[in-house]
């Protein structure tokens, strides 16, 4: 949608699409003459695809198996970043990464390397993260390999941790906890149940979505429960500066 300011001096573009891309010109007139500006071409950047992780072994054995995470899709135009438990994965002599950083290799994986892994693709204009892939490791107690004994859930963590949104943005939250067997997840907003599952998504939030968001986790084997909450603030109408063309 195109909208002019009251003075006609500024043109606002709301929800830019391929139909609003192209050359723009402005013209100044008085009763005896007119003058037109040079064209200003508005180009729209392609939207980054949401990355996803593939893994060579979903049940690795501790100190025996080599684990390889691959971030898709592959492109020479992207920079790849890896995250574990919501934090950028530090450089470590145990973790091998090919030059382009798209593949993450864990030689002789250990139980200390369990948790939710995410990859992020970035270009010079921004980035986007994948959904998390949670790694569980089989380890040997007496004979054979078994999963960790029933335990948890630990205090859950909510990602991303920032709590300020502008109207029109999409809200995507994920909740994680260490638990065996895997915990059951549920979400509430201001104490009212919203949905079950690890993820909560609300497209194009408005000020009515302000409030206290809580993720609750339950382990059916241990009978234990835990929860984490965060306050979400939503501002009013947002006019992106990059979509306002002032002449």
C-alpha positions as CSV (number, residue, x, y, z in Angstrom):
1,X,0.0,0.0,0.0
2,X,1.3,3.4,-1.0
3,X,0.5,6.5,1.2
4,X,1.6,10.1,0.9
5,X,2.2,12.4,3.8
6,X,0.0,15.5,4.2
7,X,2.6,17.7,2.5
8,X,3.1,15.1,-0.3
9,X,6.8,15.4,0.4
10,X,7.2,11.8,1.8
11,X,5.9,8.6,0.3
12,X,5.3,5.6,2.6
13,X,5.2,2.0,1.4
14,X,3.5,-0.5,3.7
15,X,4.0,-4.2,3.0
16,X,6.4,-3.8,0.1
17,X,6.0,-6.4,-2.7
18,X,7.4,-7.1,-6.1
19,X,4.7,-4.8,-7.5
20,X,6.1,-1.8,-5.5
21,X,9.7,-2.3,-6.7
22,X,11.1,-0.2,-9.4
23,X,12.1,3.4,-10.2
24,X,10.6,6.3,-8.3
25,X,10.8,10.0,-9.1
26,X,9.4,13.1,-7.4
27,X,8.5,16.4,-9.1
28,X,8.5,19.9,-7.7
29,X,6.2,22.4,-9.3
30,X,5.4,26.1,-9.0
31,X,3.0,28.2,-11.1
32,X,5.6,28.7,-13.9
33,X,7.9,25.7,-13.9
34,X,8.5,22.1,-12.8
35,X,11.6,20.1,-12.0
36,X,11.8,16.3,-11.6
37,X,14.4,14.3,-9.6
38,X,16.6,11.6,-11.0
39,X,15.0,8.1,-10.6
40,X,15.5,6.2,-7.3
41,X,15.2,2.5,-7.9
42,X,13.7,0.4,-5.1
43,X,14.9,-3.1,-5.1
44,X,13.5,-5.8,-2.8
45,X,15.9,-8.3,-1.2
46,X,15.0,-12.0,-1.5
47,X,13.8,-13.5,1.8
48,X,16.2,-15.8,3.5
49,X,15.0,-19.4,3.5
50,X,14.6,-21.0,6.9
51,X,17.5,-23.4,7.4
52,X,17.2,-26.9,8.7
53,X,19.7,-29.4,10.2
54,X,20.4,-33.0,9.0
55,X,22.2,-35.4,11.2
56,X,24.1,-38.6,10.3
57,X,23.2,-40.5,13.4
58,X,20.1,-39.9,15.6
59,X,21.3,-42.3,18.4
60,X,25.1,-41.8,18.8
61,X,27.0,-43.9,21.3
62,X,29.2,-42.1,23.8
63,X,33.0,-42.1,22.9
64,X,32.3,-44.4,19.9
65,X,30.4,-42.5,17.2
66,X,31.4,-39.5,15.1
67,X,28.4,-37.1,14.8
68,X,28.0,-34.7,11.9
69,X,25.4,-31.9,11.7
70,X,24.8,-30.3,8.3
71,X,23.1,-27.0,7.9
72,X,20.8,-26.8,4.8
73,X,20.5,-25.2,2.3
74,X,24.0,-24.8,0.8
75,X,24.9,-21.5,-0.7
76,X,28.1,-19.5,-1.2
77,X,26.2,-16.4,-0.3
78,X,25.5,-17.4,3.3
79,X,27.6,-17.3,6.5
80,X,26.8,-20.2,8.8
81,X,26.7,-20.0,12.6
82,X,26.0,-22.8,15.1
83,X,24.2,-22.5,18.4
84,X,23.8,-24.8,21.4
85,X,21.4,-24.1,24.2
86,X,20.7,-20.7,22.7
87,X,24.4,-19.6,22.8
88,X,26.8,-19.3,20.0
89,X,28.9,-22.5,19.9
90,X,32.5,-21.6,21.0
91,X,35.6,-22.6,19.2
92,X,36.9,-25.9,20.7
93,X,39.6,-28.3,19.6
94,X,37.0,-31.1,20.0
95,X,34.6,-29.6,17.5
96,X,35.6,-29.8,13.8
97,X,34.2,-27.4,11.3
98,X,35.0,-27.3,7.5
99,X,36.0,-23.9,6.2
100,X,32.5,-22.8,5.2
101,X,31.2,-23.8,8.7
102,X,28.1,-25.5,7.2
103,X,29.0,-28.9,8.7
104,X,29.6,-29.4,12.5
105,X,31.5,-32.5,13.4
106,X,31.7,-34.0,17.0
107,X,34.4,-36.7,17.1
108,X,33.7,-39.4,19.7
109,X,30.6,-37.6,21.0
110,X,30.0,-37.4,24.8
111,X,27.0,-36.9,27.0
112,X,28.3,-33.4,27.8
113,X,27.5,-32.3,24.3
114,X,23.8,-33.0,24.5
115,X,21.2,-30.3,24.1
116,X,19.3,-28.3,21.4
117,X,21.5,-27.4,18.4
118,X,20.5,-24.7,15.9
119,X,22.2,-23.4,12.8
120,X,21.8,-19.9,11.5
121,X,22.3,-18.6,8.0
122,X,23.2,-14.9,7.5
123,X,23.8,-12.6,4.6
124,X,24.8,-8.9,4.8
125,X,21.2,-7.9,5.6
126,X,20.3,-10.3,8.4
127,X,19.9,-13.9,9.5
128,X,17.5,-16.6,10.4
129,X,17.8,-19.7,12.6
130,X,16.7,-23.3,12.2
131,X,14.4,-25.1,14.5
132,X,16.4,-26.8,17.2
133,X,17.6,-30.4,17.0
134,X,18.0,-32.0,20.4
135,X,20.9,-34.4,20.8
136,X,20.7,-37.4,23.2
137,X,23.6,-39.7,23.6
138,X,23.6,-43.5,24.4
139,X,26.2,-44.5,27.0
140,X,27.4,-47.8,28.4
141,X,26.6,-48.7,32.0
142,X,27.2,-52.5,32.3
143,X,26.4,-54.2,29.0
144,X,24.9,-52.7,25.9
145,X,23.9,-49.1,25.6
146,X,20.9,-47.4,27.3
147,X,19.6,-44.0,27.5
148,X,20.0,-41.8,30.5
149,X,17.9,-42.9,33.5
150,X,14.6,-41.1,34.0
151,X,15.3,-37.6,35.3
152,X,14.1,-34.1,35.2
153,X,12.7,-31.9,33.9
154,X,15.2,-29.2,34.6
155,X,14.1,-25.5,34.7
156,X,13.0,-24.8,31.1
157,X,14.6,-22.2,28.9
158,X,12.7,-19.9,26.4
159,X,14.4,-18.8,23.2
160,X,14.8,-16.2,21.9
161,X,15.2,-14.3,25.2
162,X,14.3,-10.8,23.9
163,X,10.9,-9.7,25.0
164,X,10.2,-6.6,22.9
165,X,8.2,-6.7,19.7
166,X,6.8,-4.2,17.3
167,X,3.2,-4.5,16.0
168,X,3.2,-6.6,12.8
169,X,6.2,-8.7,13.7
170,X,5.9,-12.5,14.0
171,X,6.4,-13.9,17.5
172,X,8.1,-17.4,17.5
173,X,9.2,-18.9,20.8
174,X,10.7,-22.2,21.6
175,X,11.0,-23.9,25.0
176,X,13.7,-26.5,26.0
177,X,14.5,-28.5,29.1
178,X,16.7,-31.5,29.9
179,X,14.4,-34.4,30.6
180,X,14.4,-38.2,30.2
181,X,12.0,-39.3,28.9
182,X,11.3,-36.1,26.9
183,X,9.1,-33.7,28.7
184,X,5.6,-32.7,27.8
185,X,5.3,-28.9,27.0
186,X,2.5,-26.4,27.3
187,X,2.1,-22.6,27.0
188,X,0.0,-20.1,28.8
189,X,-0.5,-16.4,28.3
190,X,-1.5,-14.4,31.4
191,X,-2.4,-17.7,33.0
192,X,-4.7,-18.9,30.2
193,X,-3.8,-22.1,28.4
194,X,-2.8,-21.5,24.7
195,X,-1.4,-24.8,23.3
196,X,0.8,-27.8,23.9
197,X,4.2,-28.4,22.3
198,X,7.7,-26.9,22.4
199,X,6.9,-24.0,20.1
200,X,4.5,-21.1,20.2
201,X,4.0,-18.9,17.1
202,X,1.8,-15.8,16.8
203,X,1.9,-14.1,13.4
204,X,1.7,-10.3,13.2
205,X,1.4,-9.5,16.9
206,X,-0.5,-6.5,18.1
207,X,-0.6,-4.7,21.5
208,X,-3.3,-7.1,22.6
209,X,-0.6,-9.8,22.7
210,X,1.3,-8.1,25.6
211,X,1.5,-10.2,28.7
212,X,3.1,-12.9,30.8
213,X,4.1,-15.9,28.6
214,X,4.9,-19.1,30.5
215,X,6.2,-22.5,29.3
216,X,5.5,-25.5,31.6
217,X,7.1,-28.9,31.3
218,X,6.1,-32.2,32.8
219,X,7.9,-35.5,33.0
220,X,5.4,-38.4,33.1
221,X,8.1,-40.8,34.4
222,X,9.2,-38.8,37.4
223,X,6.0,-36.9,37.9
224,X,7.9,-33.6,38.2
225,X,7.0,-30.3,36.7
226,X,8.7,-27.0,36.1
227,X,8.0,-23.7,34.4
228,X,9.6,-20.5,33.1
229,X,7.9,-17.2,32.3
230,X,8.8,-14.0,30.5
231,X,7.0,-10.7,30.0
232,X,6.4,-9.8,26.3
233,X,5.9,-6.1,25.4
234,X,4.4,-5.0,22.0
235,X,4.7,-1.5,20.7
236,X,2.1,0.3,18.6
237,X,2.1,0.9,14.9
238,X,5.5,0.4,13.2
239,X,6.6,2.2,10.1
240,X,9.9,0.6,9.0
241,X,12.5,3.3,8.2
242,X,13.7,1.2,5.2
243,X,10.2,1.5,3.6
244,X,9.9,5.2,4.0
245,X,11.2,7.1,1.0
246,X,11.7,10.8,1.7
247,X,12.2,13.3,-1.0
